[in-house]
């Protein structure tokens, strides 16, 4: 029996490790495991419980019938007169009738009440007929007989205790109290009635109880057999292991080239490739110490395979293990890793190409801009107005193209993680003021008012000066491009604790909500074709990249037809120097 319980416990643990759904049987204290969906067993259990209730009711009614027959026979013979003998028989009859009513409910609580009633009735009948030495003393066993008739093993302790209590009360009454004595003429008949009801009732109850226990054992065996069948046909290999790795039980799909029965009493490490055994042994130790562990390994019988072992601690000396084939999962992970590596290589190649091309294009562009500037200044003699206008156009186009190439070069370096910040301490107002002066002419030509809001005190930061200037320049340039004549652009710089905030707001056309999420990605633009032609789509992406390199972030707020506000926050503000008390007093 103990070995069977250990086997059922092991099966339960394996079912949980395999993520099967266990349920307890309805056998009142008799454990077991059934699989979800076994409605046939549930219906069988309900029918068996109904049969138990019917048997208990019939048993009680038979007891009442025997007592009634005995009383009627004695009355017919003229030997029984109303007195203690009739009252004693009435006690047994009443307990049987009320017990039948309670047994019909099938409730454990009601059955407990019935057992107590039998104890009271047995003790009372015994006291009325002479106590422990009287003819109905055997009725002290009535609680135990009724318990057996209920066929509930869990109630046996209560029935035994009630029987002992009834016998004890009867014995004490015989010793301490003057009890009535049954008529000598009726005592033999009462004795026969008591023995017949008690012995037959107890015998019938014990036979029924034995049958119920056997039925429950068969149910457990059927459940265990069904669970073993499920475990044997499920796609994983489920095992019970000792902490050292020795296999105690195994069910399911065995590795290639090995039978399930061949695994018993072998060490699990024998199934693992030699160079991976230390990791598996470490997982066994972790599962024993911490309660669970999981590890992937190469099976020794399948060098191209890949398996995953999941471990759960069942007790201090047992582990439940589930081993599954993970080759498909490994193949998917390998494909994803290869795709990621390929994408990264392609992206790095693109960034290197753009960086190299941008670098190669800057040299001829600088020459074009230099010679066009010489022509604009007429350093080598006079020039007609038309040619001078052409020289201005060449210079402006070259400057625009050089700006675009510089943006592409910066973005390529950032994406290739080759851009390094040149941090230094400086006053952020200087970089921002330079941007305002640089963009003032463009704002006047566009008919847009450009305003700067700067703090009156120095705003010292530790950052890349060129990056800060580029952030402000790109934001103001974008705002001017998309703000109609008569509008305004405001550049605000301020410090909030240790964070530098660069805020550019305009009264331009605004950005549709669908475009807000895309902006900030390289070459992404908003607006119609006319508006997109005014830029390259790199301005905001560079702003966001420079902000993130400084540990900050960029935020966008916009309303179509009202304007846009771009806020860049970076934790680059230098902390104020701590003034010593002596220096403060001297000042």
C-alpha positions, 0 to 999 in steps of 0.5 A: 500500500505504501509503495502504491501511494509513492507511485501515485505521488510520483505520477501526480508530480510527473503530471504537473511537470508535464502541465497536465491538469490533475483533480482529486477523486471524490473518494473522501480521503482516498487520493488519486489523480484523474485527467480533465474531461473524464466525465464517465468516471464522474457519472460512475462515482455519482451512481456509486454514491447513490447506491451507498445512500440507498443501502444506508437507508435500507439498513436503517429501515431494516433495523427499525422493522426488526425492532418493530417486529420484536415489539409486536411479537412480544405484545401479541404473546402478551408478555410485553407491557408498556414500561421501560422495555417498550421505551428501550425498544422505542429508542432503537426504533427512533434512532433507526428512523431518524438515521434513515432520514439523515442517510438519505441526504448523503451529507457528511454532516448529517451522517455524523449527526446520525452516528451521535443519535445512535450513540445516545439511543444505544446508551439510553436503551442500555441504561433502561434495561440494566446497564452494561449487564442488561440484555440490550448492552450490545446496542452500544455497538450500534454507532459503529454498525451504522458507520459501517453501513454508511460506507464512509471510511472517513467516518470510522473514527467518529463511529468508534468513538461514539461506540466507546462513549456509549459503552463507557456511559453504560458502564458508569451508570451500572456502577454509580446509579440504581438502574431499572432491570428488565423483567426476567421473563422478557430479558431473553427475548430482549437479548435475542433482539439486541444481538440479532440487530447489532450483529446482523447490522454490524455484519452487513455494514462491514460487508458493505464497507469492505465492498466500498473500499474495494470499489475505491481501490479499483477506481484508483487503479483505473485512474492510475492505469489511465494516467500511465497510458496518457503519460506513455503516449504523450510526446515528452519524456517524463521521469522521476529522478534522484538528485544525483540523476539516477532515473527511477521512473520514465514515461513517454517518448524516449530519445532516439535509439533508446527504449523507455524501459532501458532508461530505468536505473541509469544516470540521466547524464548518460543521455547527454553529450559528454562536454555538456554533462557538467551543465546538466549536473549543475541544473540537477543540483539547482533543482534540488536546492532551489526547487526548479531548473531548466537547461538545454543540451545535445542528446548523445544519441542524436548529435544534431538534436537539441533537447530541453530538460525541465526539473521540479523538486517533488521531495527532498529525494525526488525530482520530476523531470520533463525532457522535450525535443526542441530542434524546431525551436532551436532552428527558429532561434538560429534563423532569427539570429542569422536574420538579425546578424544579416540585417545588422551587417547590411545596415552597417554596410549601408552606414559605411557606404554613406559615410564614405560617399559623403566624405568623397563628395565633400571635397569637390563640393568645397571646391565648387563653393570656393570658386563660386565664392571667388566669382561672387566677390569678383576677385579676378575682375568684373562680371556681368550681373547675370553671371553674378546671379548664377554664381550666387545660385551655385554657391547657395545650391552647394551650401545646401548640398553640403549641409545635406551631406554633413547630415548624412555623414553624422547620421551614418556615424551615429548608426554605425556607433562611430560618432563620439561626443566631444564633451566640454564645459561651456555656456549654452547661451553662446551656442544658441545665440550663434544659431539665432544670429545665423538664422536671422537673415533666413527668417527675415527673407521668409517674413517670419519673426525669430525670437530667442528666450535665454536666461540672464545668468550663465547656463553652464553645461557639459556637452558636445558644443557642436551637437548642441548647436546642431540641435538648435540649428535643425529645430529652428531651420525646420520651424522656419521652413514650415511657418508661413509669412507673418508667423513666428518662431521662438527658441527657448533655452532653460535649465530645470534642475540638472536638465537642459531644455531646448524648446522651439515653438512655431505658429506653422502648419502643424503636423497631423497626428498620424505623422507624429510617430514617424517623425524622428526616424531617418528620412521620414517627413510629414506634410504634402509633397511641396512641404517635403521638398523643403527638407531631407527628413534628417533634421529631426532624426539627428536631433533625436540621435544627438539628444540620446547620445547625451542621455536625453530625449526629444518630444513633439507636440503639434496641432494642425493649423496652429503650430508645433513645439519640439522639446529636447531634454538632456541631463547635461547642466553642470552642478553649481559649485558648493560654497564653503561656509568660510568663503560665504562669510568672507563674501 
